[in-house]
Amino acid sequence: MFLWAVISVVIKPFTYNPFSTNCYVVSSLGETVIVDPSCHADWERDELIEYIQSTGTQVSRILLTHAHIDHIFGCADLSEHFGIGIEVHGEEKVLLEQAAFQSQMYGIAIKQPPMPVRLIVPGETITFGDITWSVIHTPGHSPGSVSFLDVKNGYVLSGDVLFQHSIGRTDLWRGSLPTLMDSIFQNLMPLDDETRVLSGHGPETTIGEERENNPFLTDFAGV
């Protein structure tokens, strides 16, 4: 995966666990935020910690786009290691509480994540270093899914809402295809074509690329 640096912003993705889930480490002016700590194996956790230590930055927040099992594997270890609580939309709390049940569904172990120290509120701004993110509520894949939009630097962390030439699945708890499509068309498609989409799975793409070539969007728009 790429290491993306824009002036005072460095974004380092890691792809971890059996679900190949992207974790993003975003650093700016001495501060770091971890989005979706997907590390599962010990080596994954250690690699992530070693990278952050190598940056010489301070971890100030651990944020979740949503709380499906593949995005929360590392919550317990990283929260303990860095002494930082996790933050998630309120409608995702039940998924954190049911982490053991999710674990049983997929037959893969998980250390119980701590409950959030703060609930993410759609419409708020999250600032650290030289970065300002707008929080966008993008449900459909999961009821409390949120995306983090950095207008200044031209990217959005979309979780499992929008992928390169695909979209998030809607057959999980409280998933809804109409809701997901509304989230995409109302909240993501109006963004500039050049906006980079950093997804929960797969490679980076852009809004323009998905507008033109994502079959789920072009087919849906034509209905």
Secondary structure by P-SEA (a helix, b strand, c coil): ccccccccbbbbbbbbcccbbbbbbbbcccbbbbcccccccaaaaaaaaaaaaaacccccbbbbcccccccccaaaaaaaaacbbbbbcccaaaaaaaaaaaaaaacccccccccccccccccbbbbcccbbbbbbbccccccbbbbbbccccbbbbccccccccbbbbcccccccaaaaaaaaaaccccccccbbbbccccccccaaaaacccaaaaaaaac
